[in-house]
Amino acid sequence: MEKNWGAVDATLDKIQEILYPKSWAQLTPEIPKETNEPDFVKKVMRPMLAQQGDKLPVSAFTPAGIFPTATTKYEKRGVAINIPEWKMENCIQCNQCAMVCPHAAIRPVLAGTVSANF
């Protein structure tokens, strides 16, 4: 618990204000020019990426709740400043890193293969 409090205190000392033009608040998201996108990408994924997922009806999703494969080619958000790196010495094989990795760069299925090679 003490380490968590120390981390918060250290963070507060390093916070920097970032000034940006007021006109940025009025910007609208760019609409992709590609028109050959699957219906799922147009009707479900695009609204979700625009933070409008709460407005989607349940009927927009498949009954099994499956997100179709091969949709990453339509999503180029650039969300991460740094690419995650798996560190074998820190790994407890909980798979939480893989779940939150925005680039799917951490693959738990390879963890056993990689650690066996070291």
Secondary structure, 3 states (H helix, E strand, C coil): CHHHHHHHHHHHHHCCCCCCCHHHHHCCCCCCCCCCCCHHHHHHHHHHHCCCHHHCCHHHCCCCCCCCCCCHHHCCCCCCCCCCCCCHHHCCCCCHHHHHCCCCCCCHHHHHHHHHCC
